[in-house]
Amino acid sequence: MKADPRLYVALDVPDIAKARAMVDILGDVVVSYKIGLQLLPVGGTEFARELKRAGKNVFLDYKLHDIGATVEKATRSICAVGADLLTVHATPDVMAAAVRGRGSSDLKIMAVTVLTSLDDAALYHMGYFMGVEELVMHRVRRAVLAGVDGVISSPLEAAKIRAQIPKDFLIVTPGVRMKGGEKGDQKRIASPKSALANGASHIVVGRPIIQANDPRKAALEILGSIGG
């Protein structure tokens, strides 16, 4: 079965040796990888370059959130990595700064709406007096105006987002689980097939693959479920 670039495998492991070993195990089954904050301080950015040299797609899930000048400069530096996607928080000044820093490079800026580990009750305790879907859609509208390339949302909001955004706007959905799989700390989840059917352009899968007894088999099952 051919790899499907819409499937990003999250390399949420403690060090580069384990990340490299997982890439080797998955082999030609997976072509797209996400590198997040766990790997960032132990060589994640250089490993991203290694993956790009190997012909892989790379999603840097760094969730930048700082003053505009800092985000702009950080994004400009990250462009040199050659990654495909970079996350920033969906606040107007941060998104605009990342777009400036990206310039004419091919790096796509993705705005994080509401983390998939949060639900309505969690937002209330954080001081938000609106539900998840309302907050997500508010931030999606801001993201479009800011000129970013897409958003990160749960699969549950994908259909509503897709109905209100430009055709080429990306929707990347974590919180993807096979039917009957463990939810872990995720609150808003869906199956790979339903996430894509509801409008997601890409899905992110971590633990169901990297913690499986046979990661390659788990990835193949997901590819089979989405017609990869």
Secondary structure, 3 states (H helix, E strand, C coil): CCCCCCEEEECCCCCHHHHHHHHHHHHHHCCEEEECCCCHHHCHHHHHHHHHHCCCEEEEEEEECCCHHHHHHHHHHHHCCCCCEEEEECCHHHHHHHHHHHCCCCCEEEEECCCCCCCHHHHHHCCCCCCHHHHHHHHHHHHHHHCCCEEECCHHHHHHHHCCCCCCCEEEECCECCCCCCCCCCCCCECHHHHHHCCCCEEEECHHHHCCCCHHHHHHHHHHHHCC
